[in-house]
Amino acid sequence: MLSALAQVEAMETMTAVRRTEFRHRRLSGRPLVIIPLMMAGEAGAPLAAMVGTAKRDMTLLVVPQPRNRDQRFAFAADLGRIVMGYIDSCRQDRRGNSDRSHYSDAPQILVPNHGGVKALADLGRMCRFRSTSGPYAVPDVVPEFGMWLTFLVDTAEQAGTSLLLPVTLMLTEHWATGQSTLEDQNLASLMAWIAPPPGLSVEQAMVDAENPDVCPPAGPATSPEFDNRDLAPAISRFDTAHALGDPHALAAAQSELSDLIAEQVKPTWRMTWEAISLLRSVPEAPQTATRFRSDCVSFTKYSDYRDSGGLPQRKRDTAIGAAQRLSRLERALVEFESAMAFDDRFVRADRRSSGEAFAGTVVESEPGRLFTTPKNTQVPRPHVIVRTDDPVRLAVGTKLISPSMPASHKAVIVSLLRDGDSTLVTVEVTRGMGRARVPKPGTVPMPDQDIAYLPDPGWRPRPEFPASEHTPWTHIAGHDEPDTDSAVPEDAAAEEWGHED
């Protein structure tokens, strides 16, 4: 409800409205920004990429003829050396004992939008199965780069991770605009709402954002007008110079292409770094550091796997692998949403409006209540009654955590009783009171104390899945067999065609 209200307010005032109190994504002090461009109509054919770790330190890589296989993989090798150099820079300091040690840093790659993530996924799939020997050999860095890209793209689907992120995602998590979710994927339009250029209103900035000559698309596709008017003739001139074998004409045509594409990419490059600067001004949520440690552990595990000669990721998940992955993603989403609500009162208020959390005032407390366990041991189990005006849609027996109490505080709903327009919620405190029979001061809510509760995502064992050999016959398909031909090009004719002059 409050998220919708924020969008309405943004539309009324023509100004972006904050959704959250904190930034819930880690923002590295030295992220690697990649702005990929793909050729329209050619799936997985890279056109260019601008990459760098600082606003004034960028490298532009261009594929003069994206249909040419040799040029595509030369581009992948150049980009791979930059990305792998950045990844290696994060593998310097390792902490902890030998069994549980992990790197103290992890890479962070930022792209302008979700389309950038898809472009990197296509590039990773194009590279990771390639052979470094034989008739279609590629440089050694290409398959390694492809495997790392695939790993990073896979982590981008998991809630809370920050190894690969679209900038538009971080912006829309913190600010609400008066436009649709789809329109929020346009970086220029999104920045027009949040931080319009000096001297321009939001309306004027949005008009410019929709003009490809003023604000070229942030990729991965270029605008059709640019393709027809500028790009296609420039590639044609490069092909002609290449066919004639004139080195001077070839260099001139390649320089022209680079200049054309640089004009298309530089506005997005500047805008991406402006967005990063805006995000740095937002305070980081307390539990972001915990999620960063999880990123470091994940990065370390995959790094060790690659160092041990691990195989490329499968082309397609098996039935069991897909179920395991789905379970992992669902669990990560629950934990991330709970952590956001725990840290951020704005997010918590949104959940309160839907009945998924509640806040109120303690009207009665019984801190001395004891409970006798089956082992005939008495333990403290205080009862607390909270009066709330929030709509409570949590069931009796729901386990709770509270941002208003110490982190170890746990409780469970015992009963719900309507009292006019309010609800009396009786909770039983179950943890966080110390080891004595008398709870420590401050561990049990007292009368007149304001308190908030939300569901505890808690720990739960991973679901058990059958072994691969016990996969039900209904879930076995030909593509679930091992990738015995993973080093063979998927389309040999296309590979050969790519060598044509």
C-alpha positions as semicolon CSV with decimal commas, in nm:
position;residue;x (nm);y (nm);z (nm)
1;M;0,000;0,000;0,000
2;L;0,273;0,246;0,094
3;S;0,477;0,163;-0,216
4;A;0,172;0,243;-0,430
5;L;0,118;0,561;-0,231
6;A;0,480;0,664;-0,292
7;Q;0,427;0,624;-0,668
8;V;0,110;0,834;-0,655
9;E;0,290;1,102;-0,455
10;A;0,576;1,100;-0,705
11;M;0,329;1,149;-0,988
12;E;0,150;1,432;-0,805
13;T;0,471;1,618;-0,720
14;M;0,671;1,513;-1,030
15;T;0,959;1,421;-0,797
16;A;1,098;1,081;-0,703
17;V;0,997;0,968;-0,352
18;R;1,211;0,755;-0,125
19;R;1,088;0,399;-0,070
20;T;1,353;0,294;0,180
21;E;1,551;0,452;0,459
22;F;1,870;0,264;0,365
23;R;2,047;0,120;0,064
24;H;2,016;-0,256;0,098
25;R;2,275;-0,344;-0,164
26;R;2,647;-0,329;-0,111
27;L;2,823;-0,070;-0,324
28;S;3,192;-0,142;-0,372
29;G;3,447;0,134;-0,343
30;R;3,584;0,013;-0,678
31;P;3,310;-0,145;-0,888
32;L;3,371;-0,253;-1,246
33;V;3,116;-0,087;-1,474
34;I;3,039;-0,259;-1,805
35;I;2,809;-0,109;-2,067
36;P;2,756;-0,380;-2,330
37;L;2,606;-0,323;-2,675
38;M;2,476;-0,608;-2,891
39;M;2,404;-0,606;-3,261
40;A;2,032;-0,582;-3,337
41;G;1,894;-0,894;-3,499
42;E;2,202;-1,103;-3,419
43;A;2,146;-1,293;-3,092
44;G;2,463;-1,304;-2,887
45;A;2,667;-1,098;-3,135
46;P;2,856;-0,833;-2,933
47;L;2,900;-0,493;-3,091
48;A;3,093;-0,304;-2,825
49;A;3,151;-0,257;-2,454
50;M;3,277;0,029;-2,242
51;V;3,442;-0,095;-1,923
52;G;3,630;0,060;-1,634
53;T;3,654;0,109;-1,258
54;A;3,636;0,490;-1,254
55;K;3,440;0,758;-1,436
56;R;3,749;0,894;-1,610
57;D;3,921;0,558;-1,659
58;M;3,735;0,367;-1,927
59;T;3,820;0,137;-2,217
60;L;3,605;0,111;-2,528
61;L;3,614;-0,222;-2,713
62;V;3,447;-0,244;-3,054
63;V;3,372;-0,532;-3,291
64;P;3,388;-0,374;-3,639
65;Q;3,200;-0,667;-3,797
66;P;2,995;-0,850;-3,531
67;R;2,913;-1,133;-3,774
68;N;3,280;-1,227;-3,802
69;R;3,371;-1,503;-3,557
70;D;3,739;-1,409;-3,523
71;Q;3,653;-1,050;-3,438
72;R;3,388;-1,157;-3,187
73;F;3,630;-1,375;-2,995
74;A;3,911;-1,120;-3,017
75;F;3,667;-0,879;-2,850
76;A;3,577;-1,145;-2,589
77;A;3,947;-1,201;-2,519
78;D;4,015;-0,830;-2,471
79;L;3,714;-0,785;-2,244
80;G;3,797;-1,109;-2,063
81;R;4,149;-0,992;-1,978
82;I;4,009;-0,675;-1,821
83;V;3,740;-0,858;-1,624
84;M;3,969;-1,141;-1,513
85;G;4,230;-0,885;-1,405
86;Y;3,963;-0,719;-1,191
87;I;3,849;-1,054;-1,047
88;D;4,210;-1,151;-0,969
89;S;4,256;-0,823;-0,782
90;C;3,990;-0,945;-0,536
91;R;4,178;-1,270;-0,473
92;Q;4,463;-1,122;-0,272
93;D;4,365;-1,140;0,096
94;R;4,227;-1,465;0,238
95;R;4,115;-1,491;0,599
96;G;4,012;-1,769;0,836
97;N;4,133;-2,124;0,888
98;S;4,212;-2,356;0,601
99;D;3,870;-2,525;0,601
100;R;3,654;-2,214;0,622
101;S;3,878;-1,941;0,489
102;H;3,742;-1,697;0,233
103;Y;3,858;-1,389;0,049
104;S;3,799;-1,063;0,230
105;D;3,682;-0,894;-0,089
106;A;3,456;-0,987;-0,379
107;P;3,412;-0,836;-0,725
108;Q;3,117;-0,616;-0,811
109;I;3,016;-0,564;-1,172
110;L;2,755;-0,299;-1,246
111;V;2,558;-0,272;-1,571
112;P;2,302;-0,002;-1,661
113;N;1,988;-0,221;-1,668
114;H;1,854;-0,575;-1,671
115;G;1,926;-0,592;-2,044
116;G;2,295;-0,560;-1,957
117;V;2,272;-0,871;-1,739
118;K;2,109;-1,059;-2,028
119;A;2,385;-0,942;-2,265
120;L;2,653;-1,074;-2,027
121;A;2,462;-1,402;-1,998
122;D;2,465;-1,437;-2,378
123;L;2,836;-1,352;-2,388
124;G;2,914;-1,606;-2,116
125;R;2,721;-1,878;-2,301
126;M;2,905;-1,789;-2,621
127;C;3,246;-1,820;-2,454
128;R;3,243;-2,086;-2,184
129;F;3,232;-2,398;-2,405
130;R;3,494;-2,284;-2,658
131;S;3,806;-2,491;-2,712
132;T;4,154;-2,340;-2,690
133;S;4,292;-2,587;-2,947
134;G;4,177;-2,730;-3,278
135;P;4,018;-2,571;-3,585
136;Y;3,815;-2,312;-3,393
137;A;4,062;-2,235;-3,116
138;V;4,016;-1,922;-2,905
139;P;4,257;-1,753;-2,661
140;D;4,288;-1,926;-2,323
141;V;4,114;-1,642;-2,142
142;V;3,789;-1,677;-2,342
143;P;3,642;-1,996;-2,185
144;E;3,760;-1,888;-1,838
145;F;3,594;-1,551;-1,887
146;G;3,275;-1,722;-2,007
147;M;3,257;-1,945;-1,700
148;W;3,307;-1,653;-1,462
149;L;3,043;-1,446;-1,644
150;T;2,797;-1,734;-1,615
151;F;2,869;-1,762;-1,242
152;L;2,811;-1,389;-1,193
153;V;2,489;-1,394;-1,398
154;D;2,361;-1,686;-1,190
155;T;2,425;-1,493;-0,867
156;A;2,238;-1,192;-1,008
157;E;1,915;-1,396;-0,989
158;Q;1,960;-1,447;-0,613
159;A;1,804;-1,181;-0,392
160;G;2,046;-0,987;-0,175
161;T;2,369;-1,061;-0,360
162;S;2,574;-0,775;-0,501
163;L;2,827;-0,942;-0,732
164;L;2,645;-0,841;-1,052
165;L;2,379;-0,573;-1,037
166;P;2,186;-0,349;-1,278
167;V;2,200;0,013;-1,162
168;T;1,830;0,059;-1,238
169;L;1,750;-0,212;-0,981
170;M;1,933;-0,029;-0,702
171;L;1,771;0,301;-0,797
172;T;1,415;0,164;-0,806
173;E;1,463;-0,017;-0,475
174;H;1,528;0,318;-0,308
175;W;1,318;0,565;-0,510
176;A;0,962;0,550;-0,641
177;T;0,874;0,735;-0,961
178;G;0,546;0,818;-1,130
179;Q;0,610;0,582;-1,420
180;S;0,559;0,210;-1,477
181;T;0,799;-0,066;-1,379
182;L;0,888;-0,116;-1,745
183;E;0,964;0,255;-1,790
184;D;1,186;0,240;-1,481
185;Q;1,421;0,014;-1,678
186;N;1,514;0,316;-1,891
187;L;1,812;0,459;-1,704
188;A;1,780;0,805;-1,860
189;S;1,410;0,827;-1,778
190;L;1,470;0,701;-1,423
191;M;1,747;0,953;-1,361
192;A;1,521;1,227;-1,501
193;W;1,284;1,161;-1,209
194;I;1,551;1,126;-0,942
195;A;1,809;1,387;-1,045
196;P;1,716;1,586;-1,355
197;P;2,002;1,784;-1,514
198;P;2,054;2,136;-1,375
199;G;1,810;2,386;-1,524
200;L;1,565;2,121;-1,645
201;S;1,237;2,014;-1,492
202;V;1,146;1,645;-1,465
203;E;0,910;1,683;-1,763
204;Q;1,183;1,838;-1,980
205;A;1,438;1,577;-1,871
206;M;1,193;1,298;-1,958
207;V;1,140;1,441;-2,305
208;D;1,518;1,438;-2,357
209;A;1,538;1,082;-2,218
210;E;1,299;0,964;-2,489
211;N;1,504;1,127;-2,766
212;P;1,773;0,880;-2,884
213;D;1,977;1,165;-3,032
214;V;2,000;1,337;-2,692
215;C;2,003;1,028;-2,467
216;P;2,107;0,718;-2,663
217;P;1,965;0,392;-2,525
218;A;2,161;0,242;-2,237
219;G;2,185;-0,086;-2,424
220;P;2,222;-0,361;-2,494
221;A;2,042;-0,265;-2,817
222;T;2,112;0,057;-3,001
223;S;1,834;0,274;-3,146
224;P;1,700;0,173;-3,492
225;E;1,759;0,530;-3,618
226;F;2,127;0,508;-3,528
227;D;2,155;0,161;-3,679
228;N;2,005;0,262;-4,014
229;R;2,149;0,612;-4,039
230;D;2,502;0,567;-3,901
231;L;2,600;0,216;-3,792
232;A;2,508;0,010;-4,100
233;P;2,688;0,244;-4,348
234;A;2,996;0,256;-4,122
235;I;3,012;-0,127;-4,100
236;S;2,964;-0,145;-4,478
237;R;3,260;0,092;-4,530
238;F;3,469;-0,125;-4,295
239;D;3,375;-0,439;-4,490
240;T;3,468;-0,270;-4,819
241;A;3,806;-0,156;-4,684
242;H;3,868;-0,505;-4,544
243;A;3,787;-0,665;-4,879
244;L;4,020;-0,425;-5,066
245;G;4,301;-0,491;-4,820
246;D;4,386;-0,120;-4,791
247;P;4,539;-0,074;-4,443
248;H;4,486;0,305;-4,440
249;A;4,120;0,280;-4,542
250;L;4,073;-0,004;-4,293
251;A;4,220;0,201;-4,006
252;A;4,006;0,501;-4,102
253;A;3,689;0,291;-4,119
254;Q;3,766;0,129;-3,782
255;S;3,834;0,469;-3,625
256;E;3,505;0,601;-3,763
257;L;3,317;0,306;-3,610
258;S;3,483;0,357;-3,272
259;D;3,396;0,728;-3,273
260;L;3,033;0,658;-3,367
261;I;2,989;0,399;-3,094
262;A;3,171;0,613;-2,836
263;E;2,914;0,888;-2,897
264;Q;2,641;0,634;-2,822
265;V;2,800;0,490;-2,507
266;K;2,949;0,793;-2,331
267;P;2,617;0,948;-2,221
268;T;2,520;0,619;-2,055
269;W;2,866;0,589;-1,901
270;R;2,838;0,932;-1,742
271;M;2,481;0,868;-1,629
272;T;2,577;0,533;-1,470
273;W;2,849;0,695;-1,262
274;E;2,611;0,975;-1,161
275;A;2,369;0,707;-1,041
276;I;2,650;0,540;-0,846
277;S;2,733;0,872;-0,682
278;L;2,366;0,917;-0,586
279;L;2,353;0,569;-0,437
280;R;2,667;0,633;-0,234
281;S;2,484;0,919;-0,062
282;V;2,227;0,672;0,076
283;P;2,335;0,510;0,406
284;E;2,397;0,137;0,389
285;A;2,162;-0,097;0,577
286;P;2,311;-0,269;0,886
287;Q;2,275;-0,625;0,753
288;T;2,437;-0,546;0,419
289;A;2,776;-0,638;0,567
290;T;2,644;-0,986;0,652
291;R;2,523;-1,036;0,296
292;F;2,861;-0,916;0,168
293;R;3,034;-1,189;0,370
294;S;2,805;-1,440;0,201
295;D;2,912;-1,296;-0,135
296;C;3,277;-1,340;-0,034
297;V;3,213;-1,704;0,062
298;S;3,031;-1,772;-0,266
299;F;3,308;-1,602;-0,463
300;T;3,574;-1,803;-0,278
301;K;3,399;-2,135;-0,339
302;Y;3,371;-2,074;-0,711
303;S;3,728;-1,946;-0,727
304;D;3,853;-2,266;-0,561
305;Y;3,637;-2,470;-0,797
306;R;3,795;-2,304;-1,097
307;D;4,144;-2,341;-0,952
308;S;4,081;-2,714;-0,918
309;G;3,990;-2,739;-1,286
310;G;3,612;-2,741;-1,248
311;L;3,397;-2,795;-1,556
312;P;3,185;-2,528;-1,728
313;Q;2,826;-2,481;-1,617
314;R;2,572;-2,700;-1,795
315;K;2,382;-2,567;-2,093
316;R;2,055;-2,652;-1,916
317;D;1,975;-2,754;-1,560
318;T;1,864;-3,108;-1,490
319;A;1,523;-3,151;-1,327
320;I;1,680;-3,200;-0,983
321;G;1,932;-2,921;-1,035
322;A;1,652;-2,682;-1,135
323;A;1,450;-2,777;-0,825
324;Q;1,752;-2,723;-0,600
325;R;1,821;-2,388;-0,760
326;L;1,458;-2,278;-0,725
327;S;1,459;-2,376;-0,358
328;R;1,778;-2,179;-0,300
329;L;1,641;-1,869;-0,476
330;E;1,313;-1,883;-0,281
331;R;1,498;-1,911;0,048
332;A;1,728;-1,620;-0,040
333;L;1,428;-1,403;-0,132
334;V;1,254;-1,470;0,201
335;E;1,570;-1,391;0,396
336;F;1,640;-1,073;0,199
337;E;1,288;-0,936;0,234
338;S;1,291;-1,013;0,607
339;A;1,629;-0,846;0,653
340;M;1,511;-0,535;0,466
341;A;1,202;-0,508;0,688
342;F;1,410;-0,566;1,002
343;D;1,659;-0,291;0,914
344;D;1,433;-0,038;0,746
345;R;1,126;0,122;0,903
346;F;1,000;0,233;0,560
347;V;1,000;-0,125;0,431
348;R;0,856;-0,246;0,759
349;A;0,571;0,005;0,730
350;D;0,490;-0,133;0,386
351;R;0,466;-0,485;0,529
352;R;0,255;-0,357;0,819
353;S;0,006;-0,210;0,571
354;S;-0,045;-0,557;0,421
355;G;-0,072;-0,735;0,757
356;E;0,265;-0,912;0,723
357;A;0,404;-0,730;1,029
358;F;0,263;-0,522;1,312
359;A;0,364;-0,255;1,558
360;G;0,193;-0,122;1,866
361;T;0,218;-0,052;2,238
362;V;0,265;-0,307;2,513
363;V;-0,042;-0,298;2,742
364;E;0,042;-0,591;2,965
365;S;0,355;-0,791;3,045
366;E;0,417;-1,100;3,256
367;P;0,800;-1,123;3,275
368;G;0,801;-1,377;3,559
369;R;0,596;-1,644;3,383
370;L;0,761;-1,989;3,387
371;F;0,701;-2,297;3,174
372;T;0,780;-2,654;3,276
373;T;0,947;-2,854;2,998
374;P;0,894;-3,229;2,939
375;K;1,221;-3,281;3,130
376;N;1,061;-3,115;3,433
377;T;1,277;-2,805;3,400
378;Q;1,132;-2,460;3,448
379;V;1,228;-2,198;3,191
380;P;1,111;-1,838;3,153
381;R;0,834;-1,791;2,897
382;P;0,699;-1,437;2,951
383;H;0,369;-1,335;2,794
384;V;0,331;-0,987;2,645
385;I;0,011;-0,830;2,511
386;V;0,054;-0,571;2,233
387;R;-0,226;-0,342;2,118
388;T;-0,195;-0,257;1,749
389;D;-0,408;-0,067;1,498
390;D;-0,242;-0,253;1,209
391;P;-0,430;-0,521;1,015
392;V;-0,274;-0,842;1,150
393;R;-0,290;-1,134;0,908
394;L;-0,038;-1,356;1,086
395;A;-0,158;-1,691;1,222
396;V;-0,133;-1,813;1,578
397;G;0,198;-1,997;1,615
398;T;0,391;-1,762;1,384
399;K;0,746;-1,715;1,506
400;L;0,851;-1,351;1,540
401;I;1,155;-1,128;1,555
402;S;1,163;-0,764;1,665
403;P;1,384;-0,475;1,550
404;S;1,279;-0,296;1,871
405;M;1,451;-0,557;2,092
406;P;1,800;-0,713;2,109
407;A;1,890;-0,925;1,806
408;S;1,856;-1,253;1,999
409;H;1,494;-1,176;2,095
410;K;1,247;-1,436;1,963
411;A;0,875;-1,471;2,023
412;V;0,567;-1,658;1,900
413;I;0,205;-1,550;1,860
414;V;-0,017;-1,711;2,124
415;S;-0,351;-1,547;2,050
416;L;-0,523;-1,269;1,855
417;L;-0,824;-1,081;1,994
418;R;-1,016;-0,802;1,824
419;D;-1,083;-0,501;2,050
420;G;-1,283;-0,244;1,856
421;D;-1,065;-0,106;1,579
422;S;-0,754;-0,251;1,742
423;T;-0,613;-0,601;1,786
424;L;-0,466;-0,742;2,106
425;V;-0,178;-0,972;2,013
426;T;-0,046;-1,199;2,288
427;V;0,309;-1,312;2,223
428;E;0,528;-1,549;2,419
429;V;0,897;-1,458;2,444
430;T;1,102;-1,772;2,374
431;R;1,463;-1,658;2,339
432;G;1,708;-1,381;2,417
433;M;1,646;-1,358;2,794
434;G;1,971;-1,510;2,921
435;R;2,024;-1,846;3,091
436;A;1,880;-1,768;3,435
437;R;1,521;-1,832;3,544
438;V;1,475;-1,455;3,572
439;P;1,503;-1,271;3,237
440;K;1,773;-1,010;3,209
441;P;1,654;-0,647;3,226
442;G;1,560;-0,513;2,884
443;T;1,498;-0,854;2,728
444;V;1,120;-0,860;2,788
445;P;0,895;-0,580;2,655
446;M;0,732;-0,380;2,936
447;P;0,403;-0,185;2,953
448;D;0,382;0,141;2,753
449;Q;0,678;0,032;2,540
450;D;0,643;0,074;2,164
451;I;0,741;-0,243;1,979
452;A;0,730;-0,391;1,629
453;Y;0,722;-0,755;1,524
454;L;0,761;-0,935;1,192
455;P;0,779;-1,304;1,095
456;D;1,107;-1,481;1,162
457;P;1,242;-1,642;0,842
458;G;1,431;-1,870;1,080
459;W;1,656;-2,159;0,997
460;R;1,516;-2,457;0,819
461;P;1,690;-2,762;0,674
462;R;1,737;-2,781;0,304
463;P;1,473;-2,992;0,134
464;E;1,586;-3,337;0,030
465;F;1,588;-3,417;-0,339
466;P;1,637;-3,756;-0,503
467;A;1,975;-3,850;-0,646
468;S;2,026;-3,799;-1,019
469;E;1,983;-4,169;-1,092
470;H;1,644;-4,162;-0,915
471;T;1,498;-3,880;-1,123
472;P;1,134;-3,963;-1,207
473;W;1,093;-4,070;-1,569
474;T;0,848;-3,782;-1,622
475;H;1,133;-3,536;-1,566
476;I;1,399;-3,699;-1,783
477;A;1,462;-3,551;-2,124
478;G;1,735;-3,576;-2,379
479;H;1,890;-3,248;-2,271
480;D;1,934;-3,378;-1,916
481;E;2,210;-3,610;-2,034
482;P;2,571;-3,504;-1,961
483;D;2,719;-3,249;-2,199
484;T;2,965;-3,485;-2,367
485;D;3,003;-3,251;-2,664
486;S;3,035;-2,927;-2,468
487;A;3,357;-2,833;-2,648
488;V;3,199;-2,872;-2,993
489;P;3,052;-2,557;-3,149
490;E;2,672;-2,556;-3,130
491;D;2,647;-2,469;-3,500
492;A;2,950;-2,572;-3,704
493;A;2,806;-2,410;-4,017
494;A;2,777;-2,080;-3,838
495;E;3,137;-2,110;-3,720
496;E;3,256;-2,166;-4,072
497;W;3,037;-1,889;-4,206
498;G;3,195;-1,654;-3,956
499;H;3,529;-1,692;-4,135
500;E;3,397;-1,555;-4,460
501;D;3,552;-1,225;-4,571
